Each structure stands twice: as C-alpha cells, then as structure tokens.
C-alpha cells in the first residue's frame, strides 16, 4: 500500500517562491475564528463526559456531565463571538471561520452574522471527533454531512477543510473525493501554501499555525493580554521585515471562549491596531489565499 503521507523535510528550502500577494503586500495575514461551541463532546449529545479542553478549568476532567464546562463553552457563542467580530468590524478587517457544522446549526444568529460580515468558512468537521479513529466509510459520511450542513446554514459551501484533532490517513483523499474544496489546512509545516502531486490531480495545502494561537493561555504559555499582543506583534514584525524580499503568510488562531474574554481580547485589539499602522499588509480570508495561489502559482 502506498504511503499516503510521506514526509517532506525539505519544502521550499532556502529559496521559497515569491508569493506575489495582491498589491505587492509584504505579508498576508489571516485571522482564524474557531467556532466550536455546541460541537464539543457533551453528555446531552450522547457522550460519556463533558469536554473541558481550552476552558478555564472549573471542576476538572471527570466522567459525567460538567455544567461548569458547558457554560464556559456557551460564553464563546453568547459573548466572545460578538466581541471579537466587533473589534474586527471596527477596523474594517475580515476573518475566516473554522466552523464545526453542528455548532453552526445551533446558532442561526451567528450564521447570519458570518454571512453579513462576508467571512469565508473553512470546514472544521461535523463536531469534535478524531478523524484518525474513524473508518473510511464513517469519515466519508462526516465530510459529506459537514459540507451539506455548512452550505445550508451559512449559505455558501466551505472551500477549505481543517480537522479538529488532526487528519487521518484517508482525510485528504476523501475531501478530494467529495470535491469542491480549494485547499486543506491540515498541516503546520510552512509559511506559504504548497501543492501536493501524489495522484493525478494536484492538491493545495494552506498551512495553519498553532504558534500564533490563544490556546497558549489554557496551556500555561501565556497569562495576560499584553503577553499575547507582544508575541503576535513580534511575529508580525519579523515576517514584515522579511517581507521586503520574501513575503510569507501569518495565521492567528482565536477561540471564542478564550480570546473572547475582555482581558485577552484587549491584547488582540492592540495587535489589530499595530497591524493597521503598517502599509503593504493583505488582511484576507483563507479562501482568498487559496484562490490567489491557484491563479498565480498554478500547479505544474
């Protein structure tokens, strides 16, 4: 059986291609809003225990229903989404929603806002589950169900795919089989998109990053909004300097129940204001990056 995921340690190497971003931008910046609230493991949905990951802690993990954890997730959809999207709208900046289909089904008002704000949606799975553990038939059904659901609730089919816990060995092949996707983001190995040429049809990967991600608050890496701002600012500044000759892309990942809290959102707000002070930055959706790469760097 062929290796579906052979490892590539070389990539673009010392001479990455010039991306030729629109407007000769020195950096493509993509803000990613993870919309997951209502898709996480929960006892009312038939799971054995409540999900407590990327929350403030509360009762700690245990078997059974955790009402504290449930309410922390609810904060993200009730409050965090509106705070973060307001900060972006006040600065006329766009974002991509990494949307879990079941979560979006459970909040029509959020879906309407996504439409009104013209955010693109990257499919983040049907709900929180490990695609590595699904059978091929199960995964095929989840992908189909996710596409149908997001198309119905948001009004446009998702053009990208990103697994909640990482892809399985069949995921990339199955999203290509489903059709209609411009890219997937199930990789963390570069700062530019790249093509895979493993079958008869090339496939575009737009890598994501967990480095510029508010999950660090829940994992002990950060504790204040100022630390978040400084880390994002320093990353942005280095990429912007490098962009004089070798422009790249930067992905910033936000979780509504994390960065949506005021003290953390304040750090994100400072970062947005820092970005606005710079010329030649393309703040864009993830689908915009994929379309650009298809048009300007078509697969050989």
C-alpha positions as CSV (number, residue, x, y, z in Angstrom):
1,X,0.0,0.0,0.0
2,X,1.4,3.4,-0.9
3,X,2.4,5.8,1.9
4,X,-0.5,8.4,1.8
5,X,1.5,10.8,4.0
6,X,5.2,10.6,3.1
7,X,7.2,13.2,5.0
8,X,8.9,16.1,3.3
9,X,11.7,17.7,5.3
10,X,12.9,20.0,2.5
11,X,9.9,22.0,1.4
12,X,10.9,25.2,-0.4
13,X,14.3,25.2,1.3
14,X,16.5,28.3,1.1
15,X,14.6,29.8,-1.9
16,X,10.8,30.0,-1.3
17,X,8.8,31.4,-4.2
18,X,7.8,35.0,-4.1
19,X,4.0,34.8,-3.5
20,X,3.2,38.0,-5.4
21,X,0.4,38.9,-2.9
22,X,-2.2,41.4,-4.2
23,X,-0.9,44.9,-4.0
24,X,2.7,43.6,-3.6
25,X,1.9,43.1,0.1
26,X,4.8,42.1,2.3
27,X,2.6,39.8,4.4
28,X,-0.7,38.0,4.0
29,X,-2.4,38.0,7.4
30,X,-5.4,35.6,8.1
31,X,-7.4,35.8,11.3
32,X,-9.0,32.4,12.1
33,X,-12.0,32.3,14.4
34,X,-12.6,28.8,15.6
35,X,-16.4,28.4,16.0
36,X,-16.8,25.2,18.1
37,X,-19.3,25.9,20.8
38,X,-22.0,23.3,20.7
39,X,-20.0,20.7,18.8
40,X,-17.8,19.6,21.7
41,X,-18.3,16.3,23.5
42,X,-21.3,16.7,25.8
43,X,-23.4,14.2,27.8
44,X,-26.7,15.6,26.2
45,X,-25.3,14.6,22.8
46,X,-24.6,11.0,24.0
47,X,-21.0,11.4,25.1
48,X,-19.8,9.8,28.3
49,X,-18.3,13.1,29.7
50,X,-18.3,16.8,29.1
51,X,-15.4,18.4,27.2
52,X,-13.2,20.6,29.4
53,X,-10.4,21.4,26.9
54,X,-9.5,25.0,26.3
55,X,-11.7,26.3,29.1
56,X,-10.9,28.0,32.4
57,X,-10.7,24.7,34.3
58,X,-13.6,24.6,36.8
59,X,-14.3,21.2,38.1
60,X,-11.6,19.4,36.2
61,X,-12.0,16.4,33.9
62,X,-14.2,13.7,35.2
63,X,-16.7,11.2,33.8
64,X,-20.2,12.6,33.6
65,X,-21.8,15.9,32.9
66,X,-19.8,19.1,33.8
67,X,-22.2,22.0,33.8
68,X,-19.4,24.5,34.5
69,X,-17.5,23.4,31.4
70,X,-20.7,23.6,29.4
71,X,-21.3,27.2,30.4
72,X,-17.7,28.1,29.6
73,X,-18.3,26.9,26.1
74,X,-21.6,28.9,25.9
75,X,-19.7,32.0,26.8
76,X,-17.9,31.8,23.5
77,X,-21.0,31.8,21.4
78,X,-23.0,34.1,23.6
79,X,-20.3,36.8,24.2
80,X,-16.9,36.0,22.7
81,X,-18.0,35.8,19.1
82,X,-19.6,39.2,19.2
83,X,-16.7,40.9,21.0
84,X,-14.1,39.6,18.6
85,X,-16.1,40.3,15.4
86,X,-16.9,43.8,16.7
87,X,-13.2,44.5,17.1
88,X,-12.6,43.3,13.5
89,X,-15.5,45.2,12.1
90,X,-14.5,48.5,13.8
91,X,-11.2,48.3,11.8
92,X,-12.8,47.0,8.6
93,X,-10.9,43.7,8.8
94,X,-12.0,40.3,7.7
95,X,-11.5,36.8,9.1
96,X,-12.0,33.1,8.3
97,X,-14.3,31.0,10.4
98,X,-13.1,27.5,11.2
99,X,-16.6,26.2,11.7
100,X,-17.8,23.0,13.2
101,X,-21.0,22.2,11.4
102,X,-23.1,21.1,14.4
103,X,-22.1,24.3,16.3
104,X,-23.2,26.5,13.5
105,X,-26.5,24.7,13.2
106,X,-27.2,25.5,16.8
107,X,-26.8,29.3,16.4
108,X,-28.6,30.8,13.4
109,X,-27.8,34.3,14.6
110,X,-24.1,33.6,14.3
111,X,-24.6,32.1,10.9
112,X,-26.4,35.3,9.8
113,X,-23.5,37.4,11.1
114,X,-21.0,35.3,9.2
115,X,-23.0,36.0,6.0
116,X,-23.3,39.7,6.8
117,X,-19.6,40.1,7.6
118,X,-18.7,38.0,4.4
119,X,-16.3,35.8,6.3
120,X,-15.3,32.7,4.5
121,X,-15.8,29.3,6.3
122,X,-13.3,26.5,6.4
123,X,-15.0,23.3,7.5
124,X,-13.8,22.2,10.9
125,X,-15.6,18.9,10.9
126,X,-19.1,17.9,11.9
127,X,-18.2,18.0,15.6
128,X,-15.2,17.3,17.8
129,X,-14.0,13.8,17.0
130,X,-10.8,12.2,16.0
131,X,-10.8,11.5,12.3
132,X,-7.8,9.2,12.9
133,X,-10.2,6.8,14.6
134,X,-13.0,6.8,12.0
135,X,-13.4,4.1,9.4
136,X,-13.2,5.2,5.8
137,X,-16.9,5.0,5.4
138,X,-17.6,6.9,8.6
139,X,-15.2,9.7,7.6
140,X,-16.7,9.9,4.1
141,X,-20.1,10.4,5.7
142,X,-18.9,13.0,8.2
143,X,-17.3,15.1,5.4
144,X,-20.5,14.9,3.2
145,X,-22.6,15.8,6.2
146,X,-20.4,18.7,7.1
147,X,-20.4,20.2,3.6
148,X,-24.2,19.9,3.4
149,X,-24.8,21.4,6.8
150,X,-22.5,24.4,6.4
151,X,-23.8,25.1,2.9
152,X,-27.4,25.2,4.4
153,X,-26.7,27.3,7.5
154,X,-24.2,29.8,6.2
155,X,-25.3,29.9,2.6
156,X,-22.1,29.0,0.9
157,X,-20.2,25.7,0.8
158,X,-16.9,25.6,2.6
159,X,-13.9,25.9,0.4
160,X,-11.4,24.6,2.9
161,X,-11.0,21.7,5.4
162,X,-9.3,21.6,8.8
163,X,-9.7,18.7,11.2
164,X,-10.3,19.4,14.9
165,X,-7.7,16.9,16.1
166,X,-5.6,16.5,13.0
167,X,-6.3,14.4,9.9
168,X,-6.4,10.7,9.5
169,X,-4.5,8.9,6.8
170,X,-7.6,9.0,4.5
171,X,-8.8,12.5,5.1
172,X,-7.0,14.3,2.3
173,X,-8.1,11.7,-0.2
174,X,-11.7,11.8,1.0
175,X,-12.0,15.6,0.8
176,X,-10.7,15.4,-2.8
177,X,-13.2,12.7,-3.5
178,X,-16.0,14.9,-2.1
179,X,-14.9,17.7,-4.4
180,X,-15.5,21.4,-4.2
181,X,-12.5,22.2,-1.9
182,X,-9.8,24.6,-2.9
183,X,-7.5,23.6,-0.1
184,X,-7.0,22.0,3.2
185,X,-5.1,23.4,6.2
186,X,-4.2,20.1,7.9
187,X,-0.5,20.9,8.1
188,X,1.7,23.1,10.2
189,X,5.0,22.8,8.2
190,X,5.4,26.0,6.2
191,X,4.6,29.7,5.9
192,X,3.5,29.5,2.3
193,X,0.9,27.4,0.5
194,X,2.2,24.4,-1.5
195,X,1.0,21.8,-3.9
196,X,0.9,18.1,-3.4
197,X,1.4,16.0,-6.5
198,X,0.7,12.5,-5.3
199,X,-2.1,11.5,-7.6
200,X,-3.4,12.5,-11.0
201,X,-4.8,15.8,-9.6
202,X,-2.7,18.3,-7.6
203,X,-4.0,19.4,-4.2
204,X,-3.3,22.7,-2.4
205,X,-2.3,22.9,1.2
206,X,-2.6,26.2,3.0
207,X,-0.7,25.5,6.3
208,X,-2.0,26.6,9.6
209,X,-0.1,27.5,12.8
210,X,-0.6,26.7,16.4
211,X,2.2,29.1,17.3
212,X,0.1,32.3,16.9
213,X,-2.9,30.8,18.8
214,X,-4.7,31.7,22.0
215,X,-4.6,28.1,23.1
216,X,-1.4,29.0,24.8
217,X,-3.5,30.7,27.5
218,X,-5.0,27.4,28.5
219,X,-1.7,25.5,28.3
220,X,0.3,27.8,30.6
221,X,2.2,29.6,27.9
222,X,0.6,33.0,28.5
223,X,-1.5,34.6,31.2
224,X,-2.1,38.2,30.1
225,X,-3.5,40.0,27.1
226,X,-0.2,42.0,26.9
227,X,1.8,38.8,26.5
228,X,-0.5,37.8,23.7
229,X,-0.1,41.1,22.0
230,X,3.7,41.1,22.3
231,X,4.0,37.6,20.9
232,X,1.8,38.3,18.0
233,X,3.5,41.7,17.4
234,X,7.0,40.2,17.4
235,X,5.9,37.5,15.0
236,X,4.2,40.0,12.7
237,X,7.2,42.4,12.8
238,X,9.7,39.7,11.8
239,X,7.6,38.5,9.0
240,X,7.0,42.1,7.8
241,X,10.8,42.7,7.8
242,X,11.4,39.5,5.9
243,X,8.6,40.5,3.5
244,X,10.8,43.1,1.8
245,X,12.3,40.2,-0.2
246,X,10.5,37.1,0.8
247,X,6.8,37.7,1.7
248,X,5.0,35.0,3.7
249,X,1.7,34.4,5.4
250,X,0.7,34.6,9.1
251,X,-2.3,32.8,10.6
252,X,-3.7,33.9,14.0
253,X,-6.0,31.4,15.7
254,X,-8.7,32.5,18.2
255,X,-11.2,30.5,20.3
256,X,-14.2,32.5,21.3
257,X,-14.3,31.1,24.9
258,X,-10.6,32.0,25.3
259,X,-9.7,35.2,23.4
260,X,-13.3,36.4,23.7
261,X,-12.8,37.4,27.3
262,X,-12.1,41.1,27.8
263,X,-8.5,40.9,29.2
264,X,-7.4,38.7,26.4
265,X,-9.4,40.5,23.7
266,X,-7.6,43.7,24.8
267,X,-4.3,42.1,23.7
268,X,-5.8,41.1,20.3
269,X,-7.2,44.6,19.9
270,X,-3.7,46.1,20.4
271,X,-2.4,43.7,17.8
272,X,-5.0,44.8,15.3
273,X,-4.1,48.4,15.9
274,X,-0.4,47.6,15.4
275,X,-1.3,45.9,12.1
276,X,-3.3,48.9,10.9
277,X,-0.2,51.1,11.4
278,X,1.6,49.2,8.6
279,X,1.3,49.5,4.8
280,X,1.5,46.6,2.4
281,X,-0.3,44.1,4.5
282,X,-3.0,41.9,3.0
283,X,-5.5,41.0,5.7
284,X,-7.6,38.4,3.9
285,X,-9.7,35.2,4.2
286,X,-8.1,31.8,3.9
287,X,-10.1,31.2,0.7
288,X,-8.6,34.4,-0.7
289,X,-5.1,33.0,-0.2
290,X,-6.1,29.7,-1.9
291,X,-7.7,31.5,-4.8
292,X,-4.6,33.6,-5.2
293,X,-2.3,30.6,-5.2
294,X,-4.5,28.8,-7.7
295,X,-4.3,31.8,-10.0
296,X,-0.7,33.0,-9.6
297,X,1.1,29.7,-8.7
298,X,-0.9,27.1,-10.6
299,X,0.3,23.5,-10.1
300,X,2.7,22.3,-12.8
